[in-house]
Amino acid sequence: MKIGLTYDLRSEYLALGYSAEETAELDTEETVEGIEQALRKLGYETERIGHARALMQRLLRGDRWNCVFNICEGLQGDGRESLVPALLDAWQIPYVFSGATALALSLDKALCKRIVRDAGIPTPDFVLVRSEEDLKKDKPAFPLFVKPAWDGTGKGISEQSLVNGEEEYLAVCTGLLRRFHQPVLVESYLPGREFTAGVVGNGADARVIGVMEVVFRPSVRRIYSYENKQDYKNRVEYVNTTGELFDKCARLALRVWEVTASRDAGRIDLRLNEAGEPEFIEINPLAGLNLHDSDLPILARLNGMDFTGLIAAIMQAAEKRMCMKEV
């Protein structure tokens, strides 16, 4: 079975002059090679395709694959993660991970929270700031947590993201609007511990393979910021979660997984409220897959699943879901 690999290589964009933060969500050669080696160990034939533009050229040239293993994040626009799935749908080529709708939904954090909230799943109260005029409108009570509405990997999140007063709120939101050219999500701040849950599978077969807590070292402020994620080995510790807390996080994660129509594998981020109950923060159905440094592989490793085993579980879920075609 021939598996095509679609990805955005970070080094290519850095060479074009994009900054380290702008390309933070994109993948390294190590990530692509790790996925490729795992798939080959599992008996698949692999072929590198590359980014969305390369995929377009290959499709128009007549190239086809039994399946595409897609980790393309894109770089521009609020539909950037949906482009590759939409192209593959148009050519009726099966692919691993979520479809265009789920990826567009998850990228728009405010829209995703509305869907999740309407399903009765707890999530912090919020407003969306689209312009500086919106800063005059009503908002939840302080303290608040503010971040770009369409980005991941901690982009735009720093120690200044936790705001406690009006002057601070205006300054931080204005800075984010001007810097990232996208809406700012403003949420009630949850004071409790932070967790991420890994999900593999679809429908009744979806399961939580582990829940890990993000524990901040004593000298680090308890914000999972861009800087803390980039230097996680020195700033945070990942601790496996068991018992009743695991059960609560797992139940919430699976409800979010179903409501958002996410597929095959991904992560759901949660935080505890004042009562110690988990609430939904955001979902990443296109989770990072660096075999050493990404949260989902780390989480799997904490629960006895090596990287090849994780890729095998993802492929089993994907193959069960879709009908492969010979090419």
N, C-alpha and C positions, 0 to 999 in steps of 0.2 A: 504494500500500500504506500503510495507516494504522498507525503505530507509537505505542503508548501509552508514556508515560514515568513510571516509579515511582521515587520518591526520598524521602529524609528531609531536609528543608530545615533547616539548622542554625539559622538565624535564628528559626524558629518555636519551637524548643526553648529557645533562649536567652531569648526573650520570656516563656517559662513559668517561668523562674527556674533552669534548669539551667546548670551552669558551663561554662566554655570547655573544660576537660579532659573533662567528661562528654560533650560533644557533638563531640569532636575527630574522630570517624569520620564524622560527618554532612556533608552537602554544601552548598556555597554556591550562590547564584543564578548565579554565574559558571560553575560546573561544569554546572549544568542547561542554561543557555543555550548553552554551548559544545557540548554533546552535541546539543542540538536543532538548532543551526545546521549542524553537520556532517552530521546525518542529512538535513536539507533540501537541502543541497548535493548529496547523493547521490541525491536524487529521491524521498525518502520524505515522506509527510505525517505530521506529528507532533501529538500531543495530550497535554498534561500531565495526569497523574492525581494524583500526590503520594504520600503515605505509605500504609501498609497499611490504615488505617481509611478513608481516602478511596477506596482501591481496593474495599474491601468494599461501601461505599455505591454506588459506580458499578456494580459487578457485580450487586447486588440490584436496581438500577434498570433493568438490561437493557443497559447499555453494553458494547460489544465492540470488539476491535481485532484486526488481522491478527497482531500480535505485540506483546509488551511488552518494552521495554528497561529492565531492572530493575537499579537500583543501591541499593535499600533496604537499609540496615544494621540498622535497628531500634535500640532503646535498652535494652530490658529482657529479661533471661532468656538462657539458653544456647541457645535456638532462635530468637533474634530475627532472624537473617538468613534463616531458612528459611520465615518466615511468608508472604511474598509468593509465592515459588515454589509453596508448597503450595496457596495459594488459586487460583493460576492453573492448576495441575494439576487441581484440582477442577472448574474450569469449562472445561477442555480448551482453554486459550488458550496458544499457544506463547510462549516468552520467551527472551531473550538471557541468557547466562551460566548458571552451574551450577544444578543442581536442589537440592531441599530437603535430601537426604541429604548431598551433598558439602558444602554450606554449613554444616550442623550439625557435620559431621566437622571441617572446617577451623577452625571457631570454637573447638572444644574442643582446645586445643593438645596436651594429654597424650594424649587418645584418638587424635588424628591421628598423633602420634609412634609410638604402639603399632602402628598399621596400617602405617605406613611401615617401621618396624623389622622387623615380621614379614615384610615383602616383601624383606628383605635389604638395605635401603637404609641407609647409615650416618647416624646421628643421635646427638647427645650422650646419654650415660646420664642418667637423670632419676628423680625421684620426684614424687608429687603430694601437697601438704600441704592437706588439707581442713579441718583444725581445729588449734588450738594443741596438742592432744594428739598430733597427728602429728609435731610437732617433736621428739618424743622418739625417733622411729623412725630406722632406718638410712637413710643417704643417701650419695651419691657423695662422694669426697674433695674437699676445698677445693683451688683456688678454685671457687666455685659462682656461677651466675647465676640470679636469681630474678625472677619477673614474674607478673602476673595470668594465669590460665589461659584466660580467655575474652575478652580484649580485644585491640585492635589500635591502630595509629597511635602506638605507643610509650606508650600509657596505662599508668601505673604503673611505667614504666621510667625510672630516673635513675642518677646516679653511684653511688648506694647499692645498686643492683641487683647489682653485683659484690661478693661477700662472701668474706672470707678467713679468718674465724674463727667460733667457736661463738657468742660473745656478739653479734657483728654479725649472724649468721644468724638468731638468735632474734628480735632487735629488728626487722629488716627484714621478715621473714615475718609476724610478729605485726602490724606496721603495715599491711601489704598486706591481710591477712585482715580486719582491722577496717575498713579504708578502702573496699575494693572489694566486700566481701561475696560472695566467690567463692574457689575454690581457688587456690593459688599453685603454679606450676610451678617446680621446682628442678632445674637442669641443670648438668652438668659444664661448666665454662667452656672454650670453644675460644679459643686465644690468637691465631689467625691473622686474615688479612684477611677483610673482609665484602663479600658480593656479593648482587645480586638479578638473577634471570633472568626475562625476559618471554616468555610462551608464548601463541601464537595458534593456534587450530585444534583439531580433534578426531580421535581415532583415529590412523590412519596419516598424516593430513594435519597433525597437530599439529607445530609448529615453534617453535624458540626464535628470536625476532626480535632478541634482543640480551641481553648480560650486562653489567652495569655494577658497578663497584666503588665502595663508599662509602668515600671517603678523608677522614679527619678532619684538620682543620687543626691545626697544631702546638700551639696553646694549648688544644685540646679533648680531653678524655678519650675513648678509643676505645670509646664506648658509644652505640649509635644510640637515644638516649633520646627521650622526649616533647619535651623542650626543644630538643634538636638537630634533630629533625624539623621543629618549628615554625619554627626560625630557621636552616634548612638553608643559605641563601645565605651566611651569615656563618660557619657552623660546619663545613660539609662541602663536599667537591667530588665530583662524580660523573664517573668515568672509564670510558670504554668498554674492554671486555676483549676481547682477540683471542687467536689462537694456541691452544696446548695447554690453557691454563687455561680458555679459552672452551669448548673441546670437553668438558673434564671436567665443568664446571658445566652445560652444555647436556644432556649425557647423564643426569646425575643429575636435573635438572629434569624432563625428559620422563618418566623413570621414576616420579617422584612424581605428575606430572600424570595418568598412566595409572592408578596404584594408587588415587588418591583420586577417580577418576571425575569430574574437573573438566572444564568445558566452555567452549569459545569463546575465552576469554582470561583471563589472570591472571598472578600473579607467584609465584615461589618464592624464598625467602631462604635463603642458604647462608653458611657460614663455614668457613675452613680450619682443620684440626686441626694438631697439632704436626708432623706429617709433610708439611704443605702440601697435603693432600687435602681436597676439599670435603665437608662434611656438611650434611644437611638441618636447617634451623632451624624454618621454618614456611612455610605456603602461604597465599596470599591470592587465592582464585578470584573475589573480588568487589573487585578492585583499584580504588583511587582513580582518577578520570578527570578531574581538573582539568587543563585543557589546558596550564597553565603550571607547576604546582607538584607534581603527582602523579608518583610514581616511574615508572609504566608509560608515560605520555606522554613523560617526560624520556628514558627508556631508548629508546623508539621514535625520538625526535628525534635522539639520538646515532647512530642507525643509518640515518639518511636517510628516515625515515617521519614525515611531518607528522601533525597530529592528525586531520584528515579521512581521511588514508590509514589510520590506525590504526582509526578507527571503521568504515571500509569493509572492512578485513580481518576485523574482529570480525563484522560483519553477513554477510559472505560465508561465514564459518565457521558462523554460526548458521543461515543459510538452507539451507545444504547439509545440515545435521543434521536440520532439522525441516520438516514439511510445513505450509505456510501455508494458512489457510482464509479464504475471503472472508467479510466481515461486512457 
